[in-house]
Amino acid sequence: MSLLNQMLNDLEKRQTTTEAGQALPKDVLHSSSAKKGPVLLWVLVGAVVAVGALVWSSQKKPDAHPPALQVAAVNAPKADQAPAKPEAVAAPKDQASAPAAPAASVATSTSEAKVKVMEEQAKPAKIAMADEKAPKDSTEELKRDKPAPKATADQAPSFKIVRPQQKSDNFFKQAISLIQQSRAKEAQDALRSAIDASPANYNARQLLAELLVGADRNAEAADLLREGLDISPGHSGFSLALARLQVAAGAKDEAISTLEQGMNSAGNDADYHAYYAALLQDKGRNAEAIQHYIIALRSNPSMPNWLIGVGISLQAENKLNDAAEAYQRAIDTGELSVEVAKFAEQQLNQILP
C-alpha cells in the first residue's frame, strides 16, 4: 500500500471514531470542521509531493558524474598540451530548474560523446602511422636508387691467395702422381713448373735431376744440381747427386771436392759418408776412408758392400785381423753377389794361413 493511501485511510478512521464516540454540539462541530478543513488540504498536498519525490528518486539513480562532467574529463587536455579556452557550458536559466533528462537519453548522449572523443583521438594515431611509413618507403627507394658502395681496403672481397711455395708444392704432388702412372715426361714438366714457382723447392729439383739421369740427360741434371748448390751451398743431397754424376763423367777429383764442400751439412748421413769413403779409397786415402766407412756402418752394421769396402781399406793399412772380420761378416749376411762373395773369400784366405 502506498503512503498516500495509508494516510487517507488513517484520516477516515479518525473521522469515524469521532462521530461514533462523542456527540458534540452542532456549533462546536461546525467550528472544528471549519478550522480543520484548510489544514487537511495542505497536509494532503504535502503528502502527495513527498510521495512523488520518493517514487521518482527510487526509479532514478543519478550518475556519479553528470554527462557534462564526463565529456569535460574526456576532452581534458593532456599534461604536454596547452589548456583549451573554456567554453560557456552553463545552462540557460530556464533550463536550470528543469527536471533532469531520463537515464536512457543521458547514457546515449554520453556514449555518443565518448565515440566522438575516441574518433578524435584515433586521428593523430593514424596520421602518425602514415608519417612513420612514409620515411621507410622513401628510404627504400633511396636504397634502390643508390649504387652499391665500392669495397674499401678493409672490406676487400675475400679470395684464396696461393703462395708461390704452395703452388710449387701442388706441382710437386702432381708430378708424383704422374710418375706413379708411368708418365715421366709429363712429370718432368710438372717438376719444372714447381721449380719455376719456387726455386728453393729442393725435393722437386732433386727428383727432376733423377728423372733426367734416368733419361740419359746427365748434363742437364748436373746443371740443375749446380743451380741448387748456388741457392743452398751446403745442401748435402745436391752435393751427393752431383758427385755421382761427376764420377760417371770421369771427374772423380771434382766429385771429392763437391762432397767435401757439403760435408758439414751431411751429418751422419750413411750413404754420403760411404760414397765419400769409396772415392777416398780409390785415391789411396785408406785411413780417411776407414773413418767414413765406420761412420756409415754405425747406422747399418750389416751393410755387406760397406763391410767389403772397410775390409779393403783395413787390409791396405795392414790391419789384417780387422779386415778378416769385416770380410767374414760380409759373407755371413748372404746378401753379396756371387762375384763379390768370391772376392771376399779370396781375401779372407790370403789373410788367414
C-alpha positions in Angstrom: 0.0 0.0 0.0 1.3 3.4 -0.9 2.0 6.0 1.6 -0.8 8.3 0.3 -3.5 5.6 0.6 -2.3 4.8 4.1 -2.7 8.4 5.2 -6.2 8.7 3.7 -7.3 5.5 5.5 -5.9 6.9 8.8 -7.9 10.1 8.3 -11.1 8.2 7.5 -10.7 6.1 10.7 -10.2 9.2 12.8 -13.4 10.8 11.5 -15.4 7.7 12.1 -14.2 7.3 15.6 -15.0 11.0 16.4 -18.6 10.8 15.1 -19.3 7.5 16.9 -17.6 8.1 20.3 -18.6 11.8 21.0 -21.8 13.7 20.4 -20.6 17.2 20.1 -22.9 20.2 19.8 -23.6 21.3 16.2 -22.0 24.6 16.7 -18.8 23.0 18.0 -18.8 20.5 15.2 -19.2 23.2 12.6 -16.5 25.3 14.1 -14.0 22.4 14.3 -14.7 21.4 10.7 -14.3 24.9 9.6 -10.9 25.2 11.3 -9.6 21.7 10.2 -10.6 21.9 6.5 -7.8 24.2 5.3 -5.2 22.3 7.3 -6.1 18.9 5.9 -5.9 20.3 2.4 -2.3 21.4 2.9 -1.4 18.2 4.6 -2.7 16.2 1.6 -0.9 18.3 -0.9 2.4 18.0 1.0 2.0 14.2 1.3 1.4 13.9 -2.5 4.5 15.9 -3.3 6.6 13.9 -0.8 5.4 10.6 -2.2 6.0 11.7 -5.8 9.6 12.7 -4.8 10.3 9.4 -3.2 8.9 7.4 -6.2 11.0 9.4 -8.7 14.1 9.1 -6.5 13.6 5.3 -6.3 13.4 4.9 -10.1 16.2 7.3 -11.0 19.9 6.7 -9.7 21.9 9.7 -10.6 25.2 9.1 -12.4 28.3 9.5 -10.3 29.5 12.0 -12.9 27.0 14.1 -14.9 27.3 14.0 -18.7 28.7 17.4 -18.8 31.5 16.5 -16.4 32.3 13.2 -18.2 32.7 15.0 -21.5 34.8 17.6 -19.9 37.0 14.8 -18.4 37.5 13.0 -21.7 38.2 16.3 -23.6 40.6 17.5 -20.8 44.0 18.4 -22.3 47.0 16.2 -21.6 49.9 17.4 -19.5 52.0 18.3 -22.5 49.2 20.2 -24.3 48.2 23.7 -23.7 44.8 24.0 -22.0 42.0 24.9 -24.4 40.0 28.1 -23.9 37.0 27.4 -21.6 33.7 27.4 -23.4 30.4 28.5 -21.8 28.8 25.4 -20.7 26.3 26.9 -18.2 22.8 26.0 -19.0 20.2 28.8 -19.5 18.3 30.0 -16.5 15.1 28.4 -17.7 16.8 25.1 -18.0 18.5 25.2 -14.6 15.2 24.5 -12.8 14.1 22.0 -15.4 13.9 18.3 -14.4 16.8 16.1 -15.3 16.7 14.1 -18.6 15.8 10.4 -18.5 18.5 8.0 -17.8 18.4 6.4 -21.3 18.9 9.8 -23.0 21.7 10.7 -20.7 23.5 7.4 -21.3 23.0 7.8 -25.1 24.4 11.3 -25.2 27.4 10.2 -23.0 28.2 7.2 -25.3 28.0 9.4 -28.4 30.3 11.9 -26.7 32.8 9.1 -25.9 32.7 7.8 -29.5 33.4 11.3 -30.9 36.3 11.7 -28.4 37.7 8.3 -29.4 37.4 9.2 -33.1 39.2 12.5 -32.4 42.0 10.6 -30.5 42.3 8.0 -33.2 43.0 10.6 -35.9 46.5 11.6 -34.6 47.4 7.9 -34.3 46.6 7.2 -38.0 48.5 10.3 -39.1 51.5 9.2 -37.0 51.4 5.8 -38.6 51.2 7.3 -42.1 54.1 9.6 -41.2 56.2 6.8 -40.0 55.5 4.7 -43.1 56.5 7.5 -45.5 60.2 7.8 -44.5 60.5 4.0 -44.7 59.2 3.9 -48.3 61.4 6.9 -49.3 64.4 5.2 -47.6 63.8 2.0 -49.5 63.5 4.0 -52.8 66.8 5.8 -52.0 68.4 2.4 -51.3 67.2 1.1 -54.6 68.4 4.1 -56.5 71.7 4.5 -54.6 74.5 2.5 -56.2 76.2 -0.2 -54.1 79.3 1.2 -52.3 82.7 0.1 -53.5 84.6 -2.2 -51.4 87.3 -0.5 -49.4 90.7 -1.9 -48.4 89.3 -3.2 -45.2 86.2 -4.7 -47.0 88.0 -6.1 -50.0 86.4 -9.3 -51.4 87.9 -12.4 -49.9 89.6 -14.8 -52.2 92.1 -17.5 -51.7 95.7 -16.4 -52.2 98.0 -19.2 -53.4 101.6 -18.5 -52.3 104.5 -19.5 -54.5 105.6 -22.2 -52.2 102.1 -23.7 -52.0 101.9 -23.5 -55.8 105.2 -25.3 -56.1 104.1 -28.0 -53.7 101.0 -28.6 -55.7 103.0 -29.1 -58.9 105.3 -31.5 -57.0 102.4 -33.6 -55.8 101.1 -33.6 -59.3 104.5 -34.9 -60.6 104.5 -37.7 -58.0 101.1 -38.8 -59.2 102.3 -38.7 -62.9 105.3 -40.8 -62.0 103.1 -43.4 -60.4 101.2 -43.5 -63.7 104.5 -44.0 -65.6 104.1 -40.6 -67.3 107.7 -39.4 -66.8 107.7 -36.8 -69.5 104.6 -35.0 -68.0 106.1 -35.4 -64.6 109.3 -33.6 -65.7 107.1 -30.7 -66.9 105.3 -30.5 -63.6 108.6 -30.5 -61.7 109.9 -27.7 -63.8 106.8 -25.7 -63.1 107.3 -26.4 -59.4 110.9 -25.1 -59.6 109.8 -22.0 -61.5 107.3 -21.2 -58.8 109.8 -21.7 -56.0 113.5 -22.3 -56.9 114.1 -23.4 -53.3 111.8 -26.4 -53.7 114.8 -28.9 -53.2 112.7 -32.0 -53.4 111.3 -31.1 -56.9 114.8 -30.2 -58.1 116.4 -33.4 -56.9 113.6 -35.6 -58.3 113.8 -33.8 -61.6 117.6 -34.5 -61.7 117.0 -38.2 -61.1 114.4 -38.3 -63.9 116.9 -36.6 -66.2 119.6 -39.1 -65.3 117.2 -41.9 -66.0 116.6 -40.4 -69.4 120.4 -40.2 -70.1 120.4 -36.4 -69.7 123.2 -36.2 -67.2 124.5 -32.8 -68.3 121.1 -31.2 -67.8 120.8 -32.9 -64.4 124.3 -31.7 -63.3 123.4 -28.1 -64.3 120.2 -28.3 -62.4 122.0 -29.5 -59.3 124.7 -26.8 -59.6 121.9 -24.2 -59.6 120.6 -25.8 -56.4 124.0 -25.6 -54.8 124.2 -21.9 -55.8 121.0 -21.3 -53.9 122.0 -23.5 -50.9 125.7 -24.3 -51.0 125.6 -26.7 -48.0 122.8 -28.9 -49.4 124.2 -32.4 -49.0 121.6 -34.1 -51.2 122.6 -31.9 -54.2 126.3 -32.5 -53.4 125.9 -36.3 -53.4 123.9 -36.4 -56.5 126.2 -34.1 -58.4 129.3 -36.1 -57.2 127.8 -39.3 -58.6 127.3 -37.5 -62.0 130.8 -36.2 -61.9 132.1 -39.7 -61.2 130.1 -41.1 -64.1 131.7 -38.4 -66.2 135.1 -39.5 -65.0 135.7 -36.4 -62.9 136.5 -38.1 -59.6 138.5 -35.2 -58.2 135.7 -32.8 -58.8 133.4 -35.3 -57.1 135.6 -35.5 -54.0 135.7 -31.7 -53.9 131.9 -31.5 -54.2 131.4 -33.9 -51.3 133.9 -32.1 -49.1 132.0 -28.8 -49.6 128.8 -30.5 -48.4 130.4 -32.5 -45.6 129.3 -30.1 -42.8 125.7 -30.4 -43.7 125.9 -34.2 -44.3 125.9 -35.0 -40.6 125.8 -38.8 -40.1 124.3 -39.5 -43.5 125.4 -43.1 -44.1 125.2 -43.0 -47.9 127.1 -39.7 -48.0 130.0 -41.0 -45.9 130.1 -44.4 -47.6 130.3 -42.9 -51.1 133.0 -40.4 -50.0 134.9 -43.2 -48.3 134.9 -45.2 -51.6 136.3 -42.2 -53.5 139.0 -41.7 -50.9 139.8 -45.4 -51.1 140.1 -45.1 -54.9 142.6 -42.3 -54.4 144.6 -44.4 -51.9 143.5 -42.4 -48.9 142.5 -45.5 -46.9 143.0 -44.2 -43.4 140.4 -41.4 -44.1 138.2 -44.0 -45.9 138.2 -46.3 -42.8 136.9 -43.4 -40.7 134.0 -42.6 -43.0 133.1 -46.3 -43.5 132.8 -46.7 -39.8 130.5 -43.7 -39.6 128.3 -45.3 -42.2 128.4 -48.7 -40.6 127.2 -47.3 -37.3 123.8 -46.7 -38.8 123.7 -50.1 -40.6 126.4 -52.6 -39.3 125.3 -55.3 -41.6 125.6 -53.5 -44.9 127.6 -56.0 -47.0 129.1 -53.6 -49.5 130.3 -51.3 -46.8 131.8 -54.2 -44.9 133.7 -55.2 -48.0 134.9 -51.6 -48.5 136.2 -51.2 -45.0 137.8 -54.6 -45.2 139.8 -53.5 -48.3 141.0 -50.3 -46.6 141.9 -52.2 -43.3 143.8 -54.8 -45.3 145.6 -51.9 -47.1 146.5 -50.4 -43.8 147.8 -53.8 -42.6 145.1 -54.3 -40.1 144.6 -57.9 -41.1 142.5 -59.2 -38.2 140.1 -56.4 -38.5 140.0 -56.8 -42.3 139.3 -60.6 -41.9 136.5 -59.9 -39.5 134.9 -57.4 -42.0 135.1 -59.9 -44.8 133.6 -62.7 -42.7 130.7 -60.6 -41.6 130.0 -59.5 -45.2 129.9 -63.2 -46.3 127.7 -64.1 -43.4 125.0 -61.7 -44.5 124.3 -63.8 -47.5 123.5 -60.7 -49.5 126.6 -60.4 -51.6 126.5 -61.1 -55.2 128.4 -64.2 -56.5 131.3 -62.2 -57.8 131.7 -60.1 -54.6 131.3 -63.1 -52.3 134.1 -64.9 -54.3 136.4 -61.9 -53.9 135.7 -61.8 -50.1 136.6 -65.5 -49.7 139.9 -65.0 -51.7 140.9 -62.1 -49.5 140.0 -64.0 -46.4 142.1 -67.0 -47.4 145.1 -64.7 -48.0 144.8 -63.1 -44.6 144.3 -66.4 -42.6 147.0 -69.1 -43.1 
